Amino acid sequence: MSHTTIKDIKIIDIPRIADSRGNLAVIEKDCTPFEIKRVYYLYDVPSDAYRGGHAHKEQLEFLVALSGSFTVILDDGESKQSITLNKPNKGLLIPVGIWRELEDFSSGSVCLVLASNVFDESDYIREYKDFELFKRT
């Protein structure tokens, strides 16, 4: 059962070190509220493409726009919110039980995803009807 709502979604500042040579962003220790078990990234996504379209039963995710921008549409079954990610020192923490869709990828954008679990197909809710049922039980 997932009672998470849009209010549980957080934008987290990623610590960075800036100097005349450029910026260095660091994700370690307590930057994410979970141990990172999987890292993947989306790139070369056409601007009219759609990614995501699922929710997780147990996995938390932390999304970062390493380059460019994209929009994340978040849905808790009752409310929706759109967040544009476009800064490599800001990450979006998505808790369990939140439906997500990614769209409006700019040219050259890269979406980094840090996940709390290794890939497990049984953790995915891929049909919106099943998501609604998950939120009600």
N, C-alpha and C positions, 0 to 999 in steps of 0.2 A: 504494500500500500504506500502511496506517495502523496503526502499532503503538501509538497513543495509548491510554491507559487512564484509568480514573477518577482515578488519582493525578495526572494532568496537568491536571485541572480546578482552577481557583484562584478564591478569593474575593479581590478586590482592593479595598483601601480607596480611596475617591475623596477627594482632598483637599477640605477644606471650611474655610470661614471662618465663624466663629460670633460674633455679637455680639447686643446687645439687640434689634436689628431683625429677627433671624432668621438662618437659615443660608444660605450660598451654597456650592454644590458646583461644582467645576471639573474638567472632563475636557479635558485638553490635554497637549501634549508627550508624555511617557513614561507617561501613566496606563495606556494600553493598549499591548501589545507589537506593535501593528500600526498602519499608517496607516489611518484611517477613510475608507472609500470610499462607505459607504451608511449612512443612519440611517432607522429606521422605528420605529413604536410600535404596540402593541396596546392598545385601550381599549374600554370598554363590552362586555367579554367576559362572557357569562352565567356565573354561578358553577358551573354544571354542564357548561360547555363544555370542550373539549379543543383545544389548539393544538399546533403543532409536529408531531411524528410524522415526523421526518426526521433525516438526518445530512448533513454536507457533506464533499466530497472535498478541497477546498482552502480553503474560507472559515472564518475564525475569527469568533466572535461574542462580544460582551460585553453581558450583559443586566443591566438595572438596574430595580428596582421604584421608579419615580418616586413612585407613590402606591399605597397599599394593599399587598396581598400576593398571592403566587401560589407554587405549588410547581413546581419543575423536576425531572423524573425523568431521570436521566442513565444511559446504558447503553453500555458499551464492548464488548459482545458476550460478556463473561464475568461482569462484575459490574455491579450497579446501585446507584445512590445517589440519594436524594431530598434536595433543598435547598430550603428556603423562603426566598424573597427578600422582605424587608419593610422595608428601610432604604434610603433614596435615596443614602446615602453608601457603599454596598457594591455592587460589581459582580461578576458571575459570568462568568469567562472560560471559554468552551467551545472547546477545540481541534478540529481536524479529526478526522473519524472517530469522533465520539461521537453516538450517537442521543439525541435530546432530545424530551421531551413536557412540555407545560405544562398545569397543571390547578389546581383549587381557587382560582380568582380571587375575591378579595374584592370587595365592592361598591366601585365607584369606582377600581379598580386600573388602573394604567398601567404597561406593560412597555416600556421603551426598549431597542432593540437597535442596537448599533453593529457594523457588519460590515466585514471587511477587503476585501471585493470588491463590485462592483456586482452586481445580480441576473443570474444565469446559471443557467437551468434545468438545464443539463447537470451542474452542480456538486452538485445535490441527489440524495440517495438517499432515495426516498420509500416504498419497500417494505422491510419488515424482512428478508425473505429476501435481497434484494439487498445489504442492509447486512451480513448475516452473510457473504455471499460476498466482499464488499469487505474485510472484516476478515481473512479467511483467505488472500487473495491478496497 
